[in-house]
Amino acid sequence: MMPAPLLSTRNLVKRFGGLVATGNVSLDFPAGETHALIGPNGAGKTTLISQLQGEMKPTSGTIIFNGRDITSEPPHRRARLGLARSFQITSVIADFTALENVRLAVQARSGSSMRLFGSAARSTSLNAPAREALERVGLEARAGVRADVLSHGERHGEFELTPLAMQPSLLLLDEPMAGMGKQDGARMTRLLGEIKKDYTIILVEHDLGAVFALADRMTVLVQGRVIATGLPDDIRNNPDVKAAYLGH
């Protein structure tokens, strides 16, 4: 029996003039599941993620998170409710250390004033979860390193997972392996495999090897519409999916 959904969309539509970027998308994302959204370029994956996060307002339809209608809620309120997106942290402040950047996420989640940098630096309630998040993704030794000194793999890999400092109920990951080589991608896949045990994740990723290794369920989008949802083996063997995406 499938768990109750933590997040649901009902008839979600996003239009840009005559272009339908999201066409009547109705999906359920159960708690504890890693659910991958895949499809060709322009399929509407990031547009859907942006609507879930609140950056983009749907033309019509409903988004329910943890039993609450959040369709009209702004991103910062969704973050405080426990919905976090990876790029919220990867737009880092170069002059800040890794710890300081992650601490900003904790401040945003808790509603603490962003002006109190002095007191924030001494705050255990802000520093403890920030350090825990860095440790969880293997960056604890880099806590005092300025963000602009972090390597490409660190800044665009492990650092993408530091929204864990926000203690989210659901983590939206939009192409966390973009631009990575084979070695960095394999390391990121292993890390996500560990993290998925403790979090509900919605994953957009073009690396299909990583997707099939990580996903509990998958949804395929083509031209903004859902053409299939199911277990990885079901998706792999679906003739419509093969014709529209995997077969290419």
C-alpha positions as CSV (number, residue, x, y, z in Angstrom):
1,M,0.0,0.0,0.0
2,M,1.4,3.4,-1.1
3,P,2.0,5.9,1.8
4,A,-0.2,9.0,1.8
5,P,1.2,11.8,-0.4
6,L,3.4,14.4,1.2
7,L,3.0,16.6,-1.9
8,S,0.2,16.4,-4.6
9,T,-0.5,18.4,-7.7
10,R,-4.0,18.5,-9.3
11,N,-4.5,19.6,-12.9
12,L,-1.5,21.9,-12.8
13,V,-1.2,24.1,-15.9
14,K,1.4,26.7,-16.8
15,R,1.0,28.6,-20.0
16,F,3.4,31.1,-21.6
17,G,1.2,32.7,-24.2
18,G,0.2,29.9,-26.5
19,L,2.8,27.5,-25.2
20,V,1.6,25.0,-22.6
21,A,4.7,24.2,-20.4
22,T,2.8,22.2,-17.9
23,G,-0.4,20.5,-19.1
24,N,-2.9,19.3,-16.5
25,V,-0.2,17.5,-14.3
26,S,-1.7,15.5,-11.5
27,L,0.8,13.6,-9.4
28,D,1.2,12.3,-5.9
29,F,4.6,12.2,-4.1
30,P,4.5,9.9,-1.1
31,A,6.6,10.6,2.0
32,G,10.0,8.8,2.0
33,E,10.0,8.3,-1.8
34,T,12.7,9.4,-4.3
35,H,10.6,10.4,-7.4
36,A,12.5,11.2,-10.6
37,L,11.0,13.5,-13.3
38,I,12.6,12.7,-16.6
39,G,12.0,13.7,-20.2
40,P,13.6,15.4,-23.2
41,N,14.8,19.0,-23.1
42,G,11.8,21.3,-23.1
43,A,9.6,18.7,-21.5
44,G,8.6,21.0,-18.6
45,K,10.5,19.4,-15.8
46,T,12.2,22.5,-14.4
47,T,8.9,24.5,-15.0
48,L,7.1,22.0,-12.8
49,I,9.8,22.1,-10.1
50,S,9.6,25.9,-10.2
51,Q,5.9,25.8,-9.5
52,L,6.4,23.3,-6.7
53,Q,9.0,25.6,-5.1
54,G,6.9,28.7,-5.6
55,E,9.2,30.6,-7.9
56,M,6.7,30.3,-10.7
57,K,2.9,30.7,-10.2
58,P,0.7,28.1,-12.1
59,T,-1.9,29.4,-14.6
60,S,-4.4,27.0,-12.9
61,G,-4.4,24.0,-10.7
62,T,-3.6,23.2,-7.1
63,I,-0.5,22.2,-5.1
64,I,-1.1,20.5,-1.8
65,F,1.9,20.0,0.6
66,N,1.4,18.1,3.9
67,G,-2.3,18.6,3.7
68,R,-2.1,22.3,3.1
69,D,-2.9,24.2,-0.1
70,I,0.3,26.1,-0.9
71,T,-0.6,27.1,-4.5
72,S,-0.4,30.8,-3.7
73,E,2.3,30.6,-1.0
74,P,5.7,32.4,-1.8
75,P,8.9,30.4,-1.8
76,H,10.1,31.6,1.7
77,R,6.9,30.4,3.3
78,R,7.1,27.0,1.5
79,A,10.7,26.8,2.8
80,R,9.5,27.3,6.4
81,L,6.9,24.6,5.9
82,G,9.7,22.2,4.9
83,L,10.0,22.4,1.1
84,A,13.6,23.2,-0.1
85,R,15.1,23.5,-3.5
86,S,18.8,22.9,-4.3
87,F,19.6,26.1,-6.1
88,Q,18.4,28.1,-3.1
89,I,21.9,27.6,-1.7
90,T,24.1,27.2,-4.7
91,S,23.7,30.9,-5.5
92,V,26.4,31.4,-3.0
93,I,28.0,34.6,-1.6
94,A,31.6,34.3,-2.8
95,D,33.2,36.2,0.1
96,F,31.4,34.0,2.7
97,T,32.7,30.7,3.9
98,A,30.9,27.5,3.3
99,L,29.6,27.5,6.9
100,E,28.4,31.1,6.6
101,N,26.5,30.4,3.3
102,V,24.7,27.4,4.8
103,R,24.0,29.3,8.0
104,L,22.0,31.8,5.9
105,A,19.7,28.9,4.8
106,V,19.2,28.0,8.5
107,Q,18.4,31.7,9.2
108,A,15.9,31.8,6.4
109,R,14.2,28.6,7.6
110,S,13.9,29.8,11.2
111,G,12.9,33.4,10.3
112,S,15.9,34.9,12.0
113,S,17.0,38.4,11.0
114,M,19.5,38.4,8.2
115,R,21.0,41.6,9.6
116,L,22.3,40.1,12.8
117,F,25.5,38.5,11.3
118,G,27.5,39.0,14.5
119,S,25.0,37.3,16.7
120,A,24.4,34.6,14.1
121,A,28.1,33.7,14.1
122,R,27.8,32.9,17.8
123,S,24.4,31.2,17.6
124,T,24.4,27.5,18.4
125,S,20.9,27.1,17.0
126,L,22.1,28.3,13.6
127,N,25.6,26.9,13.5
128,A,24.8,23.4,14.7
129,P,22.4,22.5,11.9
130,A,24.7,24.2,9.4
131,R,27.7,22.2,10.5
132,E,25.6,19.0,10.5
133,A,24.5,19.6,6.9
134,L,28.1,20.1,5.8
135,E,29.1,17.0,7.6
136,R,26.3,15.0,6.0
137,V,27.6,15.9,2.5
138,G,31.2,15.4,3.3
139,L,32.2,19.1,3.5
140,E,32.8,19.5,7.2
141,A,36.5,20.0,6.7
142,R,35.7,22.9,4.3
143,A,33.5,24.8,6.7
144,G,35.9,27.7,7.0
145,V,36.8,27.9,3.3
146,R,35.5,30.8,1.2
147,A,32.9,29.7,-1.3
148,D,34.9,31.0,-4.2
149,V,37.7,28.7,-3.3
150,L,35.6,25.5,-3.3
151,S,36.3,23.3,-6.2
152,H,33.7,23.0,-9.1
153,G,32.8,19.5,-7.9
154,E,32.3,20.8,-4.3
155,R,30.4,23.9,-5.2
156,H,28.1,22.4,-7.8
157,G,27.9,18.9,-6.3
158,E,27.9,18.3,-2.6
159,F,27.1,22.0,-1.8
160,E,23.8,21.6,-3.7
161,L,22.6,19.3,-0.9
162,T,23.2,21.8,1.9
163,P,19.5,22.8,1.9
164,L,19.5,19.8,4.3
165,A,20.4,22.5,6.8
166,M,16.9,23.8,6.4
167,Q,15.7,20.4,7.8
168,P,13.2,20.0,4.9
169,S,10.4,17.5,4.7
170,L,10.9,17.4,0.9
171,L,14.0,18.2,-1.1
172,L,13.7,19.4,-4.8
173,L,16.9,18.6,-6.7
174,D,17.1,20.1,-10.2
175,E,20.0,18.5,-12.1
176,P,22.4,18.2,-9.2
177,M,25.0,16.4,-11.5
178,A,24.9,19.0,-14.3
179,G,28.4,19.6,-15.6
180,M,30.0,16.8,-13.6
181,G,32.5,14.3,-15.0
182,K,32.1,10.6,-14.5
183,Q,34.0,10.4,-11.2
184,D,32.1,13.4,-9.6
185,G,28.8,12.0,-10.9
186,A,29.5,8.6,-9.4
187,R,30.4,10.2,-6.0
188,M,27.2,12.3,-6.1
189,T,25.1,9.2,-6.9
190,R,26.5,7.4,-3.9
191,L,25.9,10.5,-1.6
192,L,22.3,10.7,-2.8
193,G,21.8,7.0,-2.2
194,E,22.7,7.6,1.4
195,I,20.6,10.8,1.8
196,K,17.5,9.3,0.2
197,K,17.1,7.0,3.2
198,D,16.1,9.9,5.3
199,Y,14.3,12.4,3.0
200,T,11.6,12.6,0.4
201,I,13.2,13.8,-2.8
202,I,11.9,14.9,-6.2
203,L,14.8,14.6,-8.6
204,V,15.3,16.1,-12.1
205,E,18.4,14.7,-13.7
206,H,19.6,13.9,-17.2
207,D,22.0,11.2,-16.1
208,L,19.7,8.2,-16.6
209,G,22.1,5.8,-15.0
210,A,21.9,7.8,-11.8
211,V,18.2,8.2,-12.1
212,F,17.5,4.4,-12.5
213,A,19.9,3.7,-9.6
214,L,18.2,6.2,-7.2
215,A,14.5,6.5,-8.1
216,D,11.8,4.6,-6.3
217,R,9.3,5.8,-8.9
218,M,9.6,7.9,-12.1
219,T,7.4,10.2,-14.1
220,V,8.1,10.9,-17.8
221,L,7.1,14.3,-19.1
222,V,6.9,15.1,-22.8
223,Q,5.9,18.6,-24.0
224,G,4.6,19.4,-20.6
225,R,2.4,16.4,-20.2
226,V,2.7,13.2,-18.2
227,I,3.0,10.2,-20.5
228,A,3.9,7.6,-17.8
229,T,4.4,7.2,-14.1
230,G,5.6,4.0,-12.4
231,L,8.4,1.9,-11.1
232,P,11.8,2.2,-12.9
233,D,11.4,-1.2,-14.6
234,D,7.9,-0.2,-15.8
235,I,9.3,3.0,-17.2
236,R,12.2,1.3,-18.9
237,N,10.0,-1.2,-20.7
238,N,7.1,1.2,-21.5
239,P,6.8,1.4,-25.3
240,D,5.4,5.0,-25.2
241,V,8.4,6.1,-23.2
242,K,10.8,4.3,-25.5
243,A,9.3,6.0,-28.5
244,A,9.2,9.5,-27.0
245,Y,12.4,9.5,-25.0
246,L,14.5,6.5,-24.0
247,G,14.6,5.1,-27.5
248,H,16.5,8.2,-28.6
